[in-house]
Structures are given as structure tokens and as C-alpha cells.
Amino acid sequence: MTATVVDFFRAVDVRDWDTVRALLADEVTLDYVSLFGGEAEIVAADEVVQRWRALLPGFDATQHLLGLLAESGPVVRGNVRGYHLLDGEEWMVAGWYDLTLTAAGTPRIAGIALTVA
């Protein structure tokens, strides 16, 4: 399961949208409440990819550095530092991700929750 998480973040950073989509369940619970406020939402995987395809190319580069990943049932938790570069300015988000993976068949990501530290 940890390999799925590592592959997912690498695919996001290199803008490999086919791999991102392949690693997502058909519906994904997105929880970025601690970063942006609002509420968690359930989103179709194709829409998640569409949103990120529109957002991330706006950055010159992104890099998500993951700390040690730990599995607890269907959840993989790992510390993260997400670096986002735009016009020479860096925006770094630190915290941890809890990613919930499907249990049947090949693990796919069904939930993404970021807690900002």
C-alpha cells in the first residue's frame, strides 16, 4: 500500500495524469479543511484529475517529500512537506497525509486528508 502512495505523489509532481487517475478509486473523499477551511467532499476521480490538471501546471514546479509511511488498516499516514514554486516564490505546506486505500484488489486511493502542522 505504501508503494501506491509513493507512486501517486510522484505522478502528481511529474504531472502524469494517467497514473494519478489509475491510482484513484472511482470516488475520492478530499479533506483539505485544515489548509483551506470549508468541508471535506466526495469527488469523482475524473473530476479530481481535472481540477489538479488545471491547478498544478500553474506552478513552475511542485515536490511532495514524504516521511516514513505507516500503515494502519486501510490508512497510510505519512509526514509531508509540499513545496510549490511559482515565479521564484516558494509556498511550503508541512503536515501529514492520511490516505485511505481500497482493500479489494489492487489498492487505490479512496480518501486524501491533509492535516497542516
CNS distance restraints for C-alpha pairs under 8 A (distance, minus, plus):
assign (resid   1 and name CA) (resid   5 and name CA) 6.75 0.50 0.50
assign (resid   1 and name CA) (resid  71 and name CA) 7.67 0.50 0.50
assign (resid   1 and name CA) (resid  76 and name CA) 7.34 0.50 0.50
assign (resid   1 and name CA) (resid 101 and name CA) 7.48 0.50 0.50
assign (resid   1 and name CA) (resid 107 and name CA) 6.30 0.50 0.50
assign (resid   2 and name CA) (resid   6 and name CA) 6.29 0.50 0.50
assign (resid   2 and name CA) (resid  69 and name CA) 6.55 0.50 0.50
assign (resid   2 and name CA) (resid  70 and name CA) 7.74 0.50 0.50
assign (resid   2 and name CA) (resid  71 and name CA) 7.43 0.50 0.50
assign (resid   2 and name CA) (resid  76 and name CA) 6.69 0.50 0.50
assign (resid   3 and name CA) (resid   7 and name CA) 5.99 0.50 0.50
assign (resid   4 and name CA) (resid   8 and name CA) 6.01 0.50 0.50
assign (resid   4 and name CA) (resid  23 and name CA) 6.95 0.50 0.50
assign (resid   4 and name CA) (resid 107 and name CA) 7.02 0.50 0.50
assign (resid   4 and name CA) (resid 108 and name CA) 7.23 0.50 0.50
assign (resid   4 and name CA) (resid 109 and name CA) 7.98 0.50 0.50
assign (resid   5 and name CA) (resid   9 and name CA) 6.40 0.50 0.50
assign (resid   5 and name CA) (resid  76 and name CA) 7.73 0.50 0.50
assign (resid   5 and name CA) (resid  99 and name CA) 7.68 0.50 0.50
assign (resid   5 and name CA) (resid 109 and name CA) 7.87 0.50 0.50
assign (resid   6 and name CA) (resid  10 and name CA) 6.25 0.50 0.50
assign (resid   6 and name CA) (resid  66 and name CA) 7.89 0.50 0.50
assign (resid   7 and name CA) (resid  11 and name CA) 6.05 0.50 0.50
assign (resid   8 and name CA) (resid  12 and name CA) 6.28 0.50 0.50
assign (resid   8 and name CA) (resid  19 and name CA) 7.32 0.50 0.50
assign (resid   8 and name CA) (resid  20 and name CA) 5.77 0.50 0.50
assign (resid   8 and name CA) (resid  23 and name CA) 6.46 0.50 0.50
assign (resid   9 and name CA) (resid  13 and name CA) 6.24 0.50 0.50
assign (resid   9 and name CA) (resid  64 and name CA) 6.50 0.50 0.50
assign (resid  10 and name CA) (resid  14 and name CA) 6.24 0.50 0.50
assign (resid  10 and name CA) (resid  64 and name CA) 7.66 0.50 0.50
assign (resid  11 and name CA) (resid  15 and name CA) 5.78 0.50 0.50
assign (resid  11 and name CA) (resid  16 and name CA) 4.81 0.50 0.50
assign (resid  11 and name CA) (resid  17 and name CA) 6.91 0.50 0.50
assign (resid  11 and name CA) (resid  19 and name CA) 6.19 0.50 0.50
assign (resid  11 and name CA) (resid  20 and name CA) 5.81 0.50 0.50
assign (resid  12 and name CA) (resid  16 and name CA) 6.25 0.50 0.50
assign (resid  12 and name CA) (resid  17 and name CA) 7.06 0.50 0.50
assign (resid  12 and name CA) (resid  20 and name CA) 6.41 0.50 0.50
assign (resid  13 and name CA) (resid  61 and name CA) 7.46 0.50 0.50
assign (resid  13 and name CA) (resid  62 and name CA) 5.51 0.50 0.50
assign (resid  13 and name CA) (resid  63 and name CA) 5.71 0.50 0.50
assign (resid  13 and name CA) (resid  64 and name CA) 7.14 0.50 0.50
assign (resid  15 and name CA) (resid  53 and name CA) 7.66 0.50 0.50
assign (resid  15 and name CA) (resid  56 and name CA) 7.96 0.50 0.50
assign (resid  15 and name CA) (resid  57 and name CA) 7.97 0.50 0.50
assign (resid  16 and name CA) (resid  20 and name CA) 6.36 0.50 0.50
assign (resid  17 and name CA) (resid  21 and name CA) 6.07 0.50 0.50
assign (resid  17 and name CA) (resid  49 and name CA) 6.68 0.50 0.50
assign (resid  17 and name CA) (resid  53 and name CA) 7.46 0.50 0.50
assign (resid  18 and name CA) (resid  22 and name CA) 6.17 0.50 0.50
assign (resid  19 and name CA) (resid  23 and name CA) 6.19 0.50 0.50
assign (resid  20 and name CA) (resid  24 and name CA) 6.55 0.50 0.50
assign (resid  20 and name CA) (resid  49 and name CA) 7.21 0.50 0.50
assign (resid  21 and name CA) (resid  45 and name CA) 6.59 0.50 0.50
assign (resid  21 and name CA) (resid  46 and name CA) 6.90 0.50 0.50
assign (resid  21 and name CA) (resid  49 and name CA) 6.46 0.50 0.50
assign (resid  22 and name CA) (resid 108 and name CA) 7.78 0.50 0.50
assign (resid  23 and name CA) (resid 107 and name CA) 7.69 0.50 0.50
assign (resid  23 and name CA) (resid 108 and name CA) 4.97 0.50 0.50
assign (resid  23 and name CA) (resid 109 and name CA) 6.10 0.50 0.50
assign (resid  24 and name CA) (resid  28 and name CA) 7.13 0.50 0.50
assign (resid  24 and name CA) (resid  45 and name CA) 6.17 0.50 0.50
assign (resid  24 and name CA) (resid 108 and name CA) 5.04 0.50 0.50
assign (resid  24 and name CA) (resid 109 and name CA) 4.61 0.50 0.50
assign (resid  24 and name CA) (resid 110 and name CA) 6.30 0.50 0.50
assign (resid  25 and name CA) (resid  45 and name CA) 6.53 0.50 0.50
assign (resid  25 and name CA) (resid 102 and name CA) 7.36 0.50 0.50
assign (resid  25 and name CA) (resid 108 and name CA) 5.19 0.50 0.50
assign (resid  25 and name CA) (resid 109 and name CA) 5.43 0.50 0.50
assign (resid  25 and name CA) (resid 110 and name CA) 5.06 0.50 0.50
assign (resid  26 and name CA) (resid  44 and name CA) 5.85 0.50 0.50
assign (resid  26 and name CA) (resid  45 and name CA) 5.09 0.50 0.50
assign (resid  26 and name CA) (resid  46 and name CA) 7.70 0.50 0.50
assign (resid  26 and name CA) (resid 110 and name CA) 7.68 0.50 0.50
assign (resid  27 and name CA) (resid  42 and name CA) 6.48 0.50 0.50
assign (resid  27 and name CA) (resid  43 and name CA) 5.54 0.50 0.50
assign (resid  27 and name CA) (resid  44 and name CA) 4.40 0.50 0.50
assign (resid  27 and name CA) (resid  45 and name CA) 5.28 0.50 0.50
assign (resid  27 and name CA) (resid 110 and name CA) 6.33 0.50 0.50
assign (resid  28 and name CA) (resid  42 and name CA) 5.50 0.50 0.50
assign (resid  28 and name CA) (resid  43 and name CA) 5.31 0.50 0.50
assign (resid  28 and name CA) (resid  44 and name CA) 6.22 0.50 0.50
assign (resid  28 and name CA) (resid  45 and name CA) 6.10 0.50 0.50
assign (resid  28 and name CA) (resid  48 and name CA) 7.95 0.50 0.50
assign (resid  28 and name CA) (resid 109 and name CA) 7.11 0.50 0.50
assign (resid  28 and name CA) (resid 110 and name CA) 4.51 0.50 0.50
assign (resid  28 and name CA) (resid 111 and name CA) 5.15 0.50 0.50
assign (resid  28 and name CA) (resid 112 and name CA) 7.30 0.50 0.50
assign (resid  29 and name CA) (resid  40 and name CA) 6.80 0.50 0.50
assign (resid  29 and name CA) (resid  41 and name CA) 5.53 0.50 0.50
assign (resid  29 and name CA) (resid  42 and name CA) 4.30 0.50 0.50
assign (resid  29 and name CA) (resid  43 and name CA) 6.29 0.50 0.50
assign (resid  29 and name CA) (resid 110 and name CA) 6.25 0.50 0.50
assign (resid  29 and name CA) (resid 111 and name CA) 4.47 0.50 0.50
assign (resid  29 and name CA) (resid 112 and name CA) 6.17 0.50 0.50
assign (resid  29 and name CA) (resid 113 and name CA) 7.90 0.50 0.50
assign (resid  30 and name CA) (resid  40 and name CA) 5.55 0.50 0.50
assign (resid  30 and name CA) (resid  41 and name CA) 5.39 0.50 0.50
assign (resid  30 and name CA) (resid  42 and name CA) 6.24 0.50 0.50
assign (resid  30 and name CA) (resid  43 and name CA) 7.16 0.50 0.50
assign (resid  30 and name CA) (resid 111 and name CA) 6.04 0.50 0.50
assign (resid  30 and name CA) (resid 112 and name CA) 5.10 0.50 0.50
assign (resid  30 and name CA) (resid 113 and name CA) 6.12 0.50 0.50
assign (resid  31 and name CA) (resid  39 and name CA) 7.04 0.50 0.50
assign (resid  31 and name CA) (resid  40 and name CA) 4.30 0.50 0.50
assign (resid  31 and name CA) (resid  41 and name CA) 6.66 0.50 0.50
assign (resid  31 and name CA) (resid 111 and name CA) 7.88 0.50 0.50
assign (resid  31 and name CA) (resid 112 and name CA) 6.06 0.50 0.50
assign (resid  31 and name CA) (resid 113 and name CA) 4.45 0.50 0.50
assign (resid  31 and name CA) (resid 114 and name CA) 6.29 0.50 0.50
assign (resid  32 and name CA) (resid  36 and name CA) 6.05 0.50 0.50
assign (resid  32 and name CA) (resid  37 and name CA) 7.11 0.50 0.50
assign (resid  32 and name CA) (resid  39 and name CA) 7.83 0.50 0.50
assign (resid  32 and name CA) (resid  40 and name CA) 6.73 0.50 0.50
assign (resid  32 and name CA) (resid 113 and name CA) 6.09 0.50 0.50
assign (resid  32 and name CA) (resid 114 and name CA) 5.43 0.50 0.50
assign (resid  32 and name CA) (resid 115 and name CA) 7.42 0.50 0.50
assign (resid  33 and name CA) (resid  37 and name CA) 4.21 0.50 0.50
assign (resid  33 and name CA) (resid  38 and name CA) 5.61 0.50 0.50
assign (resid  33 and name CA) (resid  39 and name CA) 5.78 0.50 0.50
assign (resid  33 and name CA) (resid  40 and name CA) 6.39 0.50 0.50
assign (resid  33 and name CA) (resid 114 and name CA) 7.70 0.50 0.50
assign (resid  33 and name CA) (resid 115 and name CA) 7.98 0.50 0.50
assign (resid  34 and name CA) (resid 114 and name CA) 6.91 0.50 0.50
assign (resid  34 and name CA) (resid 115 and name CA) 5.59 0.50 0.50
assign (resid  34 and name CA) (resid 116 and name CA) 5.82 0.50 0.50
assign (resid  35 and name CA) (resid 114 and name CA) 7.56 0.50 0.50
assign (resid  35 and name CA) (resid 115 and name CA) 7.36 0.50 0.50
assign (resid  35 and name CA) (resid 116 and name CA) 6.19 0.50 0.50
assign (resid  43 and name CA) (resid  47 and name CA) 6.57 0.50 0.50
assign (resid  43 and name CA) (resid  48 and name CA) 6.50 0.50 0.50
assign (resid  44 and name CA) (resid  48 and name CA) 6.45 0.50 0.50
assign (resid  45 and name CA) (resid  49 and name CA) 6.33 0.50 0.50
assign (resid  46 and name CA) (resid  50 and name CA) 6.15 0.50 0.50
assign (resid  47 and name CA) (resid  51 and name CA) 6.04 0.50 0.50
assign (resid  48 and name CA) (resid  52 and name CA) 6.25 0.50 0.50
assign (resid  49 and name CA) (resid  53 and name CA) 5.90 0.50 0.50
assign (resid  50 and name CA) (resid  54 and name CA) 6.37 0.50 0.50
assign (resid  51 and name CA) (resid  55 and name CA) 6.23 0.50 0.50
assign (resid  52 and name CA) (resid  56 and name CA) 5.60 0.50 0.50
assign (resid  53 and name CA) (resid  57 and name CA) 6.63 0.50 0.50
assign (resid  54 and name CA) (resid  58 and name CA) 7.45 0.50 0.50
assign (resid  55 and name CA) (resid  59 and name CA) 7.77 0.50 0.50
assign (resid  56 and name CA) (resid  62 and name CA) 7.85 0.50 0.50
assign (resid  57 and name CA) (resid  61 and name CA) 7.94 0.50 0.50
assign (resid  58 and name CA) (resid  86 and name CA) 7.58 0.50 0.50
assign (resid  59 and name CA) (resid  84 and name CA) 6.50 0.50 0.50
assign (resid  59 and name CA) (resid  85 and name CA) 5.72 0.50 0.50
assign (resid  59 and name CA) (resid  86 and name CA) 4.95 0.50 0.50
assign (resid  60 and name CA) (resid  84 and name CA) 7.70 0.50 0.50
assign (resid  60 and name CA) (resid  85 and name CA) 5.43 0.50 0.50
assign (resid  60 and name CA) (resid  86 and name CA) 5.19 0.50 0.50
assign (resid  60 and name CA) (resid  87 and name CA) 7.05 0.50 0.50
assign (resid  61 and name CA) (resid  84 and name CA) 6.02 0.50 0.50
assign (resid  61 and name CA) (resid  85 and name CA) 5.25 0.50 0.50
assign (resid  61 and name CA) (resid  86 and name CA) 7.29 0.50 0.50
assign (resid  62 and name CA) (resid  82 and name CA) 7.12 0.50 0.50
assign (resid  62 and name CA) (resid  83 and name CA) 5.43 0.50 0.50
assign (resid  62 and name CA) (resid  84 and name CA) 4.50 0.50 0.50
assign (resid  62 and name CA) (resid  85 and name CA) 6.25 0.50 0.50
assign (resid  63 and name CA) (resid  82 and name CA) 5.73 0.50 0.50
assign (resid  63 and name CA) (resid  83 and name CA) 5.12 0.50 0.50
assign (resid  63 and name CA) (resid  84 and name CA) 6.73 0.50 0.50
assign (resid  64 and name CA) (resid  80 and name CA) 6.47 0.50 0.50
assign (resid  64 and name CA) (resid  81 and name CA) 5.76 0.50 0.50
assign (resid  64 and name CA) (resid  82 and name CA) 4.26 0.50 0.50
assign (resid  64 and name CA) (resid  83 and name CA) 6.24 0.50 0.50
assign (resid  65 and name CA) (resid  80 and name CA) 5.47 0.50 0.50
assign (resid  65 and name CA) (resid  81 and name CA) 5.22 0.50 0.50
assign (resid  65 and name CA) (resid  82 and name CA) 6.23 0.50 0.50
assign (resid  66 and name CA) (resid  78 and name CA) 6.19 0.50 0.50
assign (resid  66 and name CA) (resid  79 and name CA) 5.64 0.50 0.50
assign (resid  66 and name CA) (resid  80 and name CA) 4.58 0.50 0.50
assign (resid  66 and name CA) (resid  81 and name CA) 6.74 0.50 0.50
assign (resid  67 and name CA) (resid  78 and name CA) 5.60 0.50 0.50
assign (resid  67 and name CA) (resid  79 and name CA) 4.81 0.50 0.50
assign (resid  67 and name CA) (resid  80 and name CA) 6.08 0.50 0.50
assign (resid  68 and name CA) (resid  78 and name CA) 5.81 0.50 0.50
assign (resid  68 and name CA) (resid  79 and name CA) 6.93 0.50 0.50
assign (resid  69 and name CA) (resid  76 and name CA) 6.39 0.50 0.50
assign (resid  69 and name CA) (resid  77 and name CA) 5.59 0.50 0.50
assign (resid  69 and name CA) (resid  78 and name CA) 4.49 0.50 0.50
assign (resid  69 and name CA) (resid  79 and name CA) 7.50 0.50 0.50
assign (resid  70 and name CA) (resid  76 and name CA) 5.53 0.50 0.50
assign (resid  70 and name CA) (resid  77 and name CA) 5.32 0.50 0.50
assign (resid  70 and name CA) (resid  78 and name CA) 6.43 0.50 0.50
assign (resid  71 and name CA) (resid  75 and name CA) 5.76 0.50 0.50
assign (resid  71 and name CA) (resid  76 and name CA) 4.49 0.50 0.50
assign (resid  71 and name CA) (resid  77 and name CA) 6.49 0.50 0.50
assign (resid  72 and name CA) (resid  76 and name CA) 6.36 0.50 0.50
assign (resid  72 and name CA) (resid  77 and name CA) 7.92 0.50 0.50
assign (resid  74 and name CA) (resid 100 and name CA) 5.50 0.50 0.50
assign (resid  74 and name CA) (resid 101 and name CA) 5.26 0.50 0.50
assign (resid  74 and name CA) (resid 102 and name CA) 6.71 0.50 0.50
assign (resid  74 and name CA) (resid 103 and name CA) 6.55 0.50 0.50
assign (resid  75 and name CA) (resid  98 and name CA) 6.27 0.50 0.50
assign (resid  75 and name CA) (resid  99 and name CA) 5.43 0.50 0.50
assign (resid  75 and name CA) (resid 100 and name CA) 4.38 0.50 0.50
assign (resid  75 and name CA) (resid 101 and name CA) 6.18 0.50 0.50
assign (resid  76 and name CA) (resid  97 and name CA) 7.92 0.50 0.50
assign (resid  76 and name CA) (resid  98 and name CA) 5.73 0.50 0.50
assign (resid  76 and name CA) (resid  99 and name CA) 5.19 0.50 0.50
assign (resid  76 and name CA) (resid 100 and name CA) 6.43 0.50 0.50
assign (resid  76 and name CA) (resid 101 and name CA) 7.65 0.50 0.50
assign (resid  77 and name CA) (resid  96 and name CA) 6.89 0.50 0.50
assign (resid  77 and name CA) (resid  97 and name CA) 5.58 0.50 0.50
assign (resid  77 and name CA) (resid  98 and name CA) 4.49 0.50 0.50
assign (resid  77 and name CA) (resid  99 and name CA) 6.36 0.50 0.50
assign (resid  78 and name CA) (resid  96 and name CA) 5.41 0.50 0.50
assign (resid  78 and name CA) (resid  97 and name CA) 5.52 0.50 0.50
assign (resid  78 and name CA) (resid  98 and name CA) 6.84 0.50 0.50
assign (resid  79 and name CA) (resid  94 and name CA) 7.70 0.50 0.50
assign (resid  79 and name CA) (resid  95 and name CA) 5.74 0.50 0.50
assign (resid  79 and name CA) (resid  96 and name CA) 4.01 0.50 0.50
assign (resid  79 and name CA) (resid  97 and name CA) 6.34 0.50 0.50
assign (resid  80 and name CA) (resid  93 and name CA) 7.87 0.50 0.50
assign (resid  80 and name CA) (resid  94 and name CA) 5.75 0.50 0.50
assign (resid  80 and name CA) (resid  95 and name CA) 5.48 0.50 0.50
assign (resid  80 and name CA) (resid  96 and name CA) 5.12 0.50 0.50
assign (resid  80 and name CA) (resid  97 and name CA) 6.78 0.50 0.50
assign (resid  81 and name CA) (resid  92 and name CA) 6.60 0.50 0.50
assign (resid  81 and name CA) (resid  93 and name CA) 5.62 0.50 0.50
assign (resid  81 and name CA) (resid  94 and name CA) 4.44 0.50 0.50
assign (resid  81 and name CA) (resid  95 and name CA) 6.61 0.50 0.50
assign (resid  82 and name CA) (resid  92 and name CA) 5.48 0.50 0.50
assign (resid  82 and name CA) (resid  93 and name CA) 5.06 0.50 0.50
assign (resid  82 and name CA) (resid  94 and name CA) 6.40 0.50 0.50
assign (resid  83 and name CA) (resid  90 and name CA) 6.74 0.50 0.50
assign (resid  83 and name CA) (resid  91 and name CA) 5.93 0.50 0.50
assign (resid  83 and name CA) (resid  92 and name CA) 4.54 0.50 0.50
assign (resid  83 and name CA) (resid  93 and name CA) 6.64 0.50 0.50
assign (resid  84 and name CA) (resid  90 and name CA) 5.67 0.50 0.50
assign (resid  84 and name CA) (resid  91 and name CA) 5.07 0.50 0.50
assign (resid  84 and name CA) (resid  92 and name CA) 6.19 0.50 0.50
assign (resid  85 and name CA) (resid  89 and name CA) 5.68 0.50 0.50
assign (resid  85 and name CA) (resid  90 and name CA) 4.62 0.50 0.50
assign (resid  85 and name CA) (resid  91 and name CA) 6.40 0.50 0.50
assign (resid  86 and name CA) (resid  90 and name CA) 6.48 0.50 0.50
assign (resid  93 and name CA) (resid 116 and name CA) 7.02 0.50 0.50
assign (resid  94 and name CA) (resid 116 and name CA) 5.84 0.50 0.50
assign (resid  94 and name CA) (resid 117 and name CA) 5.71 0.50 0.50
assign (resid  95 and name CA) (resid 114 and name CA) 7.05 0.50 0.50
assign (resid  95 and name CA) (resid 115 and name CA) 5.50 0.50 0.50
assign (resid  95 and name CA) (resid 116 and name CA) 4.25 0.50 0.50
assign (resid  95 and name CA) (resid 117 and name CA) 4.33 0.50 0.50
assign (resid  96 and name CA) (resid 114 and name CA) 5.86 0.50 0.50
assign (resid  96 and name CA) (resid 115 and name CA) 5.44 0.50 0.50
assign (resid  96 and name CA) (resid 116 and name CA) 6.65 0.50 0.50
assign (resid  96 and name CA) (resid 117 and name CA) 7.44 0.50 0.50
assign (resid  97 and name CA) (resid 112 and name CA) 6.88 0.50 0.50
assign (resid  97 and name CA) (resid 113 and name CA) 5.57 0.50 0.50
assign (resid  97 and name CA) (resid 114 and name CA) 4.61 0.50 0.50
assign (resid  97 and name CA) (resid 115 and name CA) 6.38 0.50 0.50
assign (resid  98 and name CA) (resid 111 and name CA) 7.74 0.50 0.50
assign (resid  98 and name CA) (resid 112 and name CA) 6.06 0.50 0.50
assign (resid  98 and name CA) (resid 113 and name CA) 5.15 0.50 0.50
assign (resid  98 and name CA) (resid 114 and name CA) 6.56 0.50 0.50
assign (resid  99 and name CA) (resid 109 and name CA) 6.58 0.50 0.50
assign (resid  99 and name CA) (resid 110 and name CA) 7.43 0.50 0.50
assign (resid  99 and name CA) (resid 111 and name CA) 5.35 0.50 0.50
assign (resid  99 and name CA) (resid 112 and name CA) 4.71 0.50 0.50
assign (resid  99 and name CA) (resid 113 and name CA) 6.34 0.50 0.50
assign (resid 100 and name CA) (resid 109 and name CA) 5.88 0.50 0.50
assign (resid 100 and name CA) (resid 110 and name CA) 5.51 0.50 0.50
assign (resid 100 and name CA) (resid 111 and name CA) 4.65 0.50 0.50
assign (resid 100 and name CA) (resid 112 and name CA) 6.61 0.50 0.50
assign (resid 101 and name CA) (resid 107 and name CA) 5.71 0.50 0.50
assign (resid 101 and name CA) (resid 108 and name CA) 5.27 0.50 0.50
assign (resid 101 and name CA) (resid 109 and name CA) 4.46 0.50 0.50
assign (resid 101 and name CA) (resid 110 and name CA) 5.35 0.50 0.50
assign (resid 101 and name CA) (resid 111 and name CA) 6.87 0.50 0.50
assign (resid 102 and name CA) (resid 106 and name CA) 7.82 0.50 0.50
assign (resid 102 and name CA) (resid 107 and name CA) 5.21 0.50 0.50
assign (resid 102 and name CA) (resid 108 and name CA) 5.39 0.50 0.50
assign (resid 102 and name CA) (resid 109 and name CA) 6.42 0.50 0.50
assign (resid 102 and name CA) (resid 110 and name CA) 6.25 0.50 0.50
assign (resid 103 and name CA) (resid 107 and name CA) 6.16 0.50 0.50
